[in-house]
Amino acid sequence: MKEKNTIAMNNQNEVPDEGNSMILEVPQMLFDDLRNGILKHIDIPIHLNSYSTILENIDGNLILNCDEVPESFFACYFWNNGVFPYWVKDSLRYIIFQNEGRSLTMKITGHSESAAERCDFLEDDTLKTNPKGNACVWNIRFDVELLDSQVIGNTDENIPSVSMTPQNEKADKRTKKSRKEDRRFDPDQGHGSHWECVVEDIENVTDDLFKVIASSQNYIGDASIKANDDNGEYDAKILSMSLDESKDFTIRTLLEAEENGNIFRSAFPYVMNETGVPMTLTKIYEFSNGIEAVLCCDYKDEMEFRFFDADYPLHKAEYKIGETYNFALSAIAYNAEKVPDSEMSFEIDPETVEKMHRSDPSVVRRDSNGKALPMKMSMEMFVTCLQHDDRYPDDAEFWSPVKSKVRKTKLLGRDFYRMEISVHHNEEDENLIIPLVAKTSFFDEKPSKGDAVRGYLWLQGRRIVKTSSQFEKDPHNYPGNGYNDKQQTFILMWNPAFSNSMENHIESIGHINDYSFNWSVYEWEKAKMGDRFYMIRVGEGNTGVVMSGIFTSQPYADEDWDPNRNRRKIHYMDMKPNFIVNPEEQTIITTEQLQEVIPDFEWRRGHSGQLLNPEQAKKLENLFSKYVQKMLNVDDKTNVAITHISSHI
């Protein structure tokens, strides 16, 4: 099909209406950029919610000319030998942008298509980006200009003037840059728009915010680095502080140490995460101050992530392009919503199904008359994290099922939901799961585990420094890798007769890397993120050690897991296992062995989440290390899962 690269100029007397316009709700940052003439185009990905508005000659279907549908079909791919097959609608001539009650009308002056991602499902079973792949995720770039007529819906009100004052720090600084640099990373960017994830109007809370920053006494670290100011590069000592590192949503502050006191340099909200994954550093987008940066990293040769490095000044001198480091990612939402049930699936008509399976018609489901039946496609497993703005490389559009229990947290007196989402999912069903914090006001009701959420987020992260130099791959010292006096050890009790059935436990073995785990901790006031745990099966049957790992959150209060009890709120901690075993099918460290090695601890009953003293923890680690090394030779993936264990120990 012939591609049309331009759109006809609009009739001078034409008025934007539903027949020739597309209405988009956009973030404030994008709205202000367009309003102020800083940005003169907008990129719109073609997906389930946008294709019908933008494209024609598509017969109401998302895909066409498919010889074979891949098993992992995420519902936003066109299978057309890498060639854009459709026309943008002739009738589409205006785009109306809306943000918090404001409206802005732009005239479309042209468009172009590009493949945001190419995949070859037939040859590439890892589903990684493939520049020559035939299945494409398409992006339409619309060139626009501010319309000098009236806003849709009100024929008497003029469009906001281009000279209006920018509403955030990023926009303010970008107005000083050359128009030729509109698509480039802005090294002068601060955290003005990032704070919009937390507060509605940063100017109204500046005084309160600085009071909070001034009270940040939690020391993270310091480093001597090369910083920059208006006079050029100079030597500086940068201190990293935190409001409260015991909370999983906090405020980080960067100070510059001088003889006469500390100078405030930066502050930003930060979502705590201790679970790092190996990533290869490929590029550094450094801020003009020399003390902050966005890192670009390659993950498993499958995905590129760009994130603000919360600890950049502490590691700036050590970073080398091409080296691999452990980074823990997290995110805060600019906006988010639960995906409506009506958008969680769609149907492909029989005619298109036939076209999709021309090479093998036998796989098409047919009715009694031999006619093809419609194909239903589900979005339940759909995951995407698209970072497509080069000026703000750490911002992303996301869609993911909620992978954890959702709970409330607070910052600056405001309520947020903290949940885990996936930012990468491959054909092997492996997920990269990170914590996301989003305002509770974004949601009509509290989302639940399994619900799909989408929106825009600020991706952040930090390097997780190894606790012991002998472990080259593991970001933490997991149980089985030797004792570490920086980590405490807690004993969790599990009785299948009262909580979490044996069936659920066995199912979790195959999902050690992507299930969400949490447990109540009795001595929660002593526990912290990064501490170790061993889970002991108690009650009937084969009792003993059935799981080990580390805590990946600070303790948090929530409702009792047992609805039949009327206890006050108890405290839980999220956790990442490194060992899970089915005690009915595999050898375990038994309760009798535990009692023999550590007789001064009650292994058969008691509260779940009790702290071992250092001597007890050393003995248990020694016992477990010897046991787990033997289990490494067991080839039974159904009944035992082991990860984060150094086999050379």
C-alpha positions in Angstrom: 0.0 0.0 0.0 1.3 3.4 -0.9 2.4 5.5 2.1 1.2 9.1 2.4 3.9 11.2 4.1 2.1 14.5 4.4 -1.4 15.6 5.3 -3.4 18.0 3.3 -3.4 21.6 4.7 -6.6 22.5 6.6 -9.4 24.5 5.2 -9.1 28.0 6.6 -12.7 27.9 7.7 -12.7 24.5 9.2 -13.4 24.0 12.9 -12.0 21.1 14.9 -14.7 18.6 15.8 -15.0 15.0 16.6 -14.8 14.1 12.9 -11.3 15.5 12.3 -9.7 15.6 15.7 -8.0 13.3 18.2 -8.2 14.2 21.9 -5.3 13.2 24.1 -4.8 13.6 27.9 -1.1 14.4 28.3 1.3 15.0 31.2 1.8 18.6 32.2 5.4 18.6 31.0 4.4 17.6 27.5 1.4 20.1 27.5 3.7 23.0 28.5 6.3 22.1 25.9 3.8 22.2 23.1 2.1 25.3 24.4 5.4 27.2 24.6 6.6 26.1 21.2 9.5 24.1 22.6 8.2 20.9 21.1 6.7 20.9 17.6 5.8 17.2 17.2 4.3 14.4 19.3 5.1 10.7 19.1 2.1 8.3 19.5 2.6 4.6 19.7 0.2 2.4 17.8 -1.4 0.0 20.2 -4.8 -1.3 21.2 -6.1 2.1 22.4 -4.8 4.3 19.5 -4.9 2.4 16.2 -8.6 2.8 15.5 -8.4 6.6 15.9 -5.2 7.1 13.8 -5.3 4.5 11.0 -7.6 3.6 8.2 -7.9 0.7 5.8 -7.4 -1.6 8.7 -10.9 -3.2 8.8 -11.1 -2.8 12.6 -8.2 -5.2 13.1 -4.8 -4.7 14.8 -2.9 -7.2 12.6 -2.9 -8.3 9.0 -1.0 -10.5 6.6 0.2 -12.9 9.4 1.5 -16.2 8.2 1.8 -17.4 11.8 0.8 -16.0 15.2 3.6 -16.4 17.8 2.8 -18.0 21.1 3.7 -14.9 23.0 1.6 -12.3 21.2 1.4 -9.1 23.1 -1.3 -7.5 21.0 0.6 -4.4 19.7 2.6 -5.9 16.8 2.0 -5.6 13.1 3.2 -8.6 11.1 4.0 -7.1 7.7 7.6 -7.8 6.8 8.8 -4.7 8.6 6.8 -2.4 6.3 4.2 0.0 7.6 1.0 -1.2 5.8 -1.6 1.4 6.5 -2.6 5.0 5.9 -3.1 7.6 8.5 -6.6 8.9 8.2 -7.2 11.7 5.8 -9.8 13.1 8.1 -7.4 13.4 11.0 -6.3 17.1 10.9 -6.1 18.3 14.6 -4.9 17.0 17.9 -6.5 18.5 21.1 -4.3 18.1 24.1 -5.8 18.2 27.6 -4.2 18.5 31.0 -5.9 19.2 34.3 -8.8 21.2 32.8 -6.7 23.0 30.2 -7.1 22.4 26.5 -4.7 23.1 23.6 -5.5 22.6 19.9 -2.7 21.8 17.4 -2.9 21.6 13.6 -1.3 18.5 12.1 1.2 19.6 9.3 2.7 16.2 8.5 3.6 12.8 9.9 6.1 10.0 9.6 6.2 6.4 10.8 9.0 4.5 12.5 9.4 1.1 14.1 9.8 1.6 17.8 10.8 -2.1 18.1 11.3 -5.0 15.7 11.0 -8.6 16.7 11.2 -11.9 14.9 9.1 -14.3 16.8 9.8 -17.2 14.5 13.6 -17.1 14.8 14.2 -15.2 18.1 12.8 -17.2 21.0 14.1 -14.7 23.5 11.8 -12.0 22.0 14.6 -9.5 22.1 14.8 -6.4 19.9 15.8 -7.4 16.4 16.6 -4.6 13.9 15.6 -6.9 11.0 12.5 -8.4 12.6 9.3 -8.6 10.7 7.0 -7.9 13.6 7.0 -4.2 14.4 5.7 -2.0 17.2 5.0 1.2 15.2 5.2 4.8 16.3 3.6 7.7 14.4 5.3 11.1 14.8 2.9 14.0 14.1 4.3 17.4 13.2 2.1 20.1 14.7 1.8 23.8 15.0 -0.2 25.9 17.4 -3.6 26.7 16.0 -4.6 30.4 16.2 -8.4 29.6 16.1 -10.7 28.6 18.9 -10.6 25.7 21.4 -12.9 22.9 20.6 -16.2 23.2 22.5 -15.9 26.9 23.1 -16.1 29.2 20.0 -15.4 32.3 22.1 -12.2 31.3 24.0 -8.8 31.7 22.4 -6.0 29.1 22.6 -3.5 29.9 25.4 -0.7 32.2 24.2 2.7 30.8 23.4 4.3 33.4 25.7 2.7 31.9 28.8 5.1 31.3 31.7 6.4 27.7 31.9 4.9 25.6 34.7 7.9 23.5 35.7 11.6 23.7 36.1 12.5 21.5 33.1 10.4 23.6 30.7 11.8 26.8 32.2 15.4 25.7 31.5 14.7 24.3 28.1 13.3 27.6 26.8 16.9 28.9 26.9 18.1 26.2 24.5 18.4 26.3 20.8 15.5 24.9 18.8 18.0 22.6 17.1 18.5 20.8 20.4 14.9 20.1 21.1 15.4 16.4 20.9 18.6 16.2 22.8 19.2 15.4 26.4 19.0 18.5 28.6 22.0 18.6 30.9 20.5 21.5 32.9 17.4 19.6 33.9 16.6 19.5 37.6 13.9 17.7 39.6 11.0 20.1 39.1 8.9 17.7 37.1 10.0 14.7 39.1 8.5 16.3 42.2 5.2 16.5 40.3 5.0 12.7 40.9 4.7 13.6 44.6 3.1 17.1 45.0 0.6 18.9 42.8 2.2 22.3 42.9 5.9 22.3 44.0 5.9 26.1 44.5 3.3 25.9 47.2 5.2 23.4 49.3 8.8 24.7 48.7 9.2 26.1 52.2 7.9 22.9 53.9 10.0 20.8 51.6 13.2 22.6 52.5 12.3 22.1 56.2 12.1 18.4 55.6 15.4 18.4 53.6 17.1 20.3 56.4 16.1 17.6 58.8 17.5 14.8 56.7 20.1 13.3 59.0 20.5 9.8 57.6 24.0 9.5 56.1 24.3 7.5 52.9 27.8 8.2 51.8 30.2 10.8 50.4 32.7 11.1 47.6 35.2 13.6 46.2 34.4 14.2 42.5 34.8 16.8 39.7 31.7 19.0 39.9 30.7 22.0 37.6 29.3 25.4 38.1 29.2 28.6 36.0 33.0 29.0 36.5 33.8 25.5 35.1 35.0 22.3 36.7 36.2 22.1 40.3 37.0 19.6 43.0 34.0 19.0 45.4 33.0 16.7 48.2 29.4 15.5 47.8 27.4 14.1 50.7 24.4 11.9 50.1 21.7 12.1 52.9 18.3 10.7 53.3 15.2 11.8 55.2 14.5 8.3 56.6 16.2 5.3 55.1 14.0 3.0 57.2 11.1 3.9 55.0 10.6 2.5 51.5 9.6 5.9 50.1 11.9 8.7 51.1 13.7 11.9 50.1 17.4 11.9 49.1 19.5 15.0 49.4 22.9 15.9 47.9 25.0 18.4 49.7 28.4 19.9 48.9 30.7 20.1 51.9 32.7 23.3 52.4 34.7 24.7 55.3 31.9 27.0 56.4 29.1 24.4 56.1 27.2 22.3 53.6 25.7 23.8 50.5 22.4 22.3 49.3 22.8 21.0 45.7 19.8 18.7 45.0 16.8 16.8 46.4 14.6 14.2 44.9 12.0 11.6 46.0 13.3 8.1 46.0 11.7 4.6 46.1 13.9 2.2 48.1 14.9 -1.1 46.4 17.6 -3.5 47.5 17.2 -6.1 44.8 19.8 -5.5 42.1 20.3 -7.2 38.7 23.4 -7.2 36.5 23.4 -4.5 33.8 26.1 -3.3 31.4 26.7 0.4 31.4 26.6 1.8 27.8 26.2 5.5 28.2 26.1 8.3 30.9 23.9 11.4 30.4 25.5 13.7 33.0 23.8 16.8 34.3 25.7 20.1 33.9 26.3 20.2 37.7 28.6 17.1 37.3 27.0 15.4 40.3 23.9 13.8 38.8 23.3 11.7 35.8 21.0 9.3 33.9 22.6 6.0 33.1 21.9 3.9 30.0 22.3 0.2 30.6 21.9 -3.0 28.7 19.9 -5.8 30.4 20.6 -9.4 29.3 21.1 -8.2 25.7 17.3 -7.9 25.6 16.4 -4.5 26.8 17.9 -1.1 27.3 17.0 0.8 30.4 17.7 4.5 31.1 17.3 5.6 34.7 18.3 8.4 37.1 21.1 7.1 39.3 20.3 8.1 42.9 23.9 7.4 44.0 25.7 8.7 41.0 28.2 11.0 42.9 29.2 8.0 45.1 30.2 5.9 42.1 31.0 8.5 39.4 34.8 7.9 39.6 34.4 4.1 39.4 32.0 3.8 36.4 33.4 2.5 33.1 31.5 2.2 29.9 31.2 -1.5 29.0 31.5 -2.7 32.6 28.7 -4.7 34.3 27.2 -3.5 37.7 24.3 -4.6 39.8 21.5 -1.9 39.7 18.3 -1.9 41.6 15.5 -0.1 39.7 12.4 1.6 41.0 9.9 4.1 39.8 7.4 6.8 40.7 4.4 7.5 38.5 3.6 10.9 36.9 0.2 9.4 36.3 -1.3 5.9 36.4 -4.6 4.1 36.1 -6.1 0.7 36.4 -6.8 -0.7 32.9 -10.5 -1.1 32.4 -11.7 -4.7 32.0 -13.1 -3.8 28.6 -9.6 -3.2 27.3 -8.1 -6.4 28.6 -9.0 -8.4 25.6 -10.0 -8.0 22.0 -11.2 -10.1 19.1 -9.8 -10.7 15.6 -12.4 -11.3 13.0 -12.5 -14.6 11.1 -11.3 -13.2 7.7 -8.1 -11.9 9.3 -7.6 -15.1 11.2 -7.7 -16.9 7.9 -5.0 -14.6 6.5 -2.9 -15.0 9.6 -2.7 -18.8 9.1 -2.5 -19.1 5.3 0.6 -21.2 5.7 -1.1 -23.7 8.1 -4.9 -23.4 7.9 -5.2 -26.5 10.1 -4.5 -24.5 13.3 -7.6 -22.3 12.7 -10.5 -23.1 15.0 -13.7 -23.6 12.8 -17.4 -24.0 13.4 -19.5 -26.9 12.2 -19.7 -25.3 8.7 -16.0 -25.0 8.4 -15.9 -21.3 8.8 -13.1 -19.8 10.8 -14.0 -18.6 14.3 -12.8 -15.3 15.8 -9.6 -15.3 17.7 -9.6 -13.7 21.2 -6.4 -12.1 22.3 -5.8 -11.3 26.0 -3.7 -8.5 27.5 -3.4 -10.1 30.9 0.3 -10.8 30.5 1.1 -7.7 28.4 4.2 -5.8 29.7 5.8 -2.7 28.2 8.2 0.0 29.3 8.8 2.4 26.4 11.4 5.2 26.8 11.0 7.3 23.7 11.9 10.9 24.7 15.6 11.5 24.3 15.4 14.8 26.2 14.2 13.0 29.3 15.6 9.5 28.8 14.6 8.3 32.3 10.8 8.8 31.7 8.8 5.9 30.3 5.3 4.8 29.3 4.4 1.6 31.0 1.8 -1.2 31.2 2.0 -4.1 33.5 0.0 -6.5 35.7 0.5 -5.8 39.4 2.9 -8.4 40.6 2.5 -8.0 44.4 0.2 -7.0 47.2 -0.6 -3.3 47.0 -0.2 -1.3 50.2 -0.3 2.4 51.3 2.8 4.5 52.1 3.2 8.2 52.8 5.5 11.1 51.9 5.1 14.7 52.8 1.7 13.9 54.3 0.4 12.5 51.1 -0.9 9.0 50.4 0.6 6.7 47.8 0.2 3.0 46.7 3.4 0.9 46.6 3.2 -2.1 44.3 5.5 -4.2 42.2 5.3 -4.2 38.4 7.2 -5.8 35.6 9.2 -3.6 33.2 10.5 -6.5 31.1 8.9 -9.9 30.2 10.4 -12.4 27.8 9.2 -15.6 26.1 10.7 -17.7 28.9 8.2 -16.0 31.2 10.9 -14.2 33.1 10.1 -10.8 34.5 12.2 -7.9 35.8 10.1 -6.8 38.7 10.5 -3.4 40.3 8.6 -1.3 43.0 6.4 1.4 41.7 4.9 4.2 43.9 1.8 6.1 42.6 -0.6 8.6 44.1 -3.7 7.0 45.5 -5.7 9.8 43.8 -4.9 8.2 40.4 -7.2 5.3 41.2 -10.9 5.1 41.7 -10.3 2.1 43.9 -7.2 0.3 45.3 -5.7 -1.9 42.6 -5.1 -5.6 43.5 -2.5 -8.1 42.6 -3.2 -9.3 39.0 -4.8 -6.0 37.9 -3.2 -4.3 34.9 -2.0 -0.7 35.4 -0.6 1.8 32.9 0.7 5.3 32.7 3.9 7.3 32.7 6.7 6.9 35.2 10.1 8.3 36.3 12.6 5.4 36.3 15.3 5.6 39.0 17.9 3.2 40.4 21.1 2.9 42.2 24.1 0.6 42.2 24.0 -2.2 44.8 27.5 -2.7 46.1 28.4 -6.3 46.9 28.6 -7.1 50.6 31.6 -9.4 50.0 34.2 -9.2 47.3 34.3 -12.9 46.7 30.9 -13.0 45.2 31.2 -11.6 41.7 27.6 -12.1 40.5 25.4 -11.6 43.5 24.3 -8.2 44.7 23.6 -9.5 48.2 25.2 -12.1 50.4 22.4 -14.7 50.2 22.1 -17.6 52.6 24.4 -20.3 51.6 27.2 -18.0 50.5 28.9 -17.5 53.9 28.1 -15.4 57.0 28.1 -11.6 56.8 27.9 -9.6 60.0 26.2 -6.7 58.2 23.1 -8.8 57.8 20.8 -10.1 60.5 19.1 -13.5 60.3 15.4 -14.1 61.0 13.5 -17.3 61.4 10.1 -17.4 59.7 7.6 -20.2 60.7 5.2 -21.8 58.3 2.5 -24.2 59.1 0.6 -25.4 56.0 -2.4 -26.2 58.1 -3.0 -22.6 58.9 -1.4 -20.5 56.1 -0.2 -20.8 52.5 -1.1 -24.3 51.5 1.5 -26.9 50.4 0.1 -26.6 46.9 0.9 -22.9 46.8 4.4 -23.6 48.2 5.1 -26.2 45.5 3.8 -23.8 42.8 6.2 -21.1 44.0 9.2 -23.3 43.3 8.9 -22.8 39.5 8.4 -19.0 40.0 11.3 -18.2 42.3 12.4 -15.3 40.2 9.0 -13.6 39.5 6.5 -14.4 42.3 5.9 -11.8 44.9 6.6 -13.0 48.4 5.9 -11.4 51.8 5.6 -12.7 55.4 4.7 -11.4 58.8 7.7 -10.6 61.0 7.3 -10.7 64.8 10.5 -8.7 65.7 9.9 -6.3 62.9 11.4 -3.3 64.8 14.8 -5.0 64.7 14.5 -6.0 61.0 15.7 -4.0 58.0 15.8 -4.3 54.2 18.7 -6.6 53.1 18.5 -8.9 56.2 18.4 -12.7 55.7 15.6 -15.1 56.5 15.2 -18.9 56.7 11.6 -20.3 56.6 11.0 -23.4 58.7 8.1 -25.7 58.1 6.4 -26.6 61.5 3.4 -28.8 62.4 2.8 -32.1 60.8 4.9 -33.9 58.1 8.5 -33.4 57.2 9.5 -30.3 59.1 12.6 -28.1 58.7 14.2 -25.5 56.3 12.0 -25.1 53.1 13.1 -21.6 52.0 15.8 -19.0 52.4 16.5 -15.5 51.0 16.7 -11.8 51.9 14.2 -9.1 52.8 13.6 -6.6 50.0 11.6 -4.0 51.9 11.5 -2.2 55.2 8.8 -3.6 57.6 5.3 -2.2 56.9 2.0 -2.5 58.8 -1.1 -4.1 57.2 -4.2 -6.0 58.0 -4.0 -9.5 59.5 -3.4 -12.3 57.0 -5.9 -14.4 58.9 -9.4 -13.0 58.5 -10.7 -15.2 61.4 -8.5 -13.4 63.9 -9.1 -9.9 65.3 -5.5 -8.9 65.9 -4.1 -5.4 65.6 -2.2 -4.5 62.5 0.8 -6.7 62.1 4.0 -6.0 60.2 5.2 -7.6 57.0 8.3 -7.6 54.9 8.7 -8.3 51.2 11.3 -11.0 50.4 13.3 -12.5 47.6 14.0 -16.2 48.0 17.2 -17.9 46.8 16.2 -21.4 47.7 12.8 -23.2 47.8 12.3 -27.0 48.3 9.3 -29.3 48.4 9.8 -31.1 51.8 7.7 -34.1 50.7 9.9 -34.9 47.7 13.4 -33.7 48.5 15.9 -34.0 51.4 15.8 -31.0 53.8 17.6 -29.8 56.9 15.2 -31.3 59.5 14.0 -29.8 62.7 16.1 -32.5 64.6 19.3 -31.3 62.8 18.5 -27.7 63.7 17.8 -28.6 67.3 21.1 -30.5 67.5 23.2 -27.6 66.0 21.4 -24.7 67.7 19.7 -26.2 70.9 19.0 -22.8 72.5 16.3 -21.9 69.9 12.8 -23.2 69.8 12.4 -24.7 66.3 9.0 -26.4 66.6 6.8 -23.5 67.6 6.8 -19.8 68.4 6.3 -16.5 66.6 7.2 -16.1 63.0 10.0 -13.6 62.4 12.4 -14.1 65.4 15.9 -12.8 65.3 18.9 -15.1 65.8 21.9 -13.9 67.7 25.2 -13.7 65.7 26.5 -17.0 67.1 23.3 -18.8 66.2 23.3 -17.3 62.7 26.9 -18.4 62.0 26.0 -22.0 63.0 22.9 -22.0 60.8 24.8 -20.5 57.8 27.5 -23.2 58.1 24.9 -26.0 58.2 22.9 -24.5 55.3 26.0 -23.8 53.1 27.1 -27.5 53.3 23.5 -28.6 52.6 22.8 -26.3 49.6 26.1 -27.2 47.9 24.9 -30.8 47.7 21.5 -29.7 46.4 23.2 -27.9 43.5 23.7 -31.4 41.9 20.1 -32.3 42.2 18.3 -32.1 38.8 14.7 -31.7 39.9 13.4 -28.3 38.9 9.9 -29.2 39.9 10.7 -29.8 43.6 13.7 -27.6 44.2 14.8 -24.1 43.0 18.2 -22.5 43.7 19.5 -19.1 42.7 22.0 -16.6 44.0 24.3 -19.4 45.2 28.0 -19.4 44.4 28.8 -23.0 43.5 32.6 -22.5 43.9 32.3 -21.9 47.7 
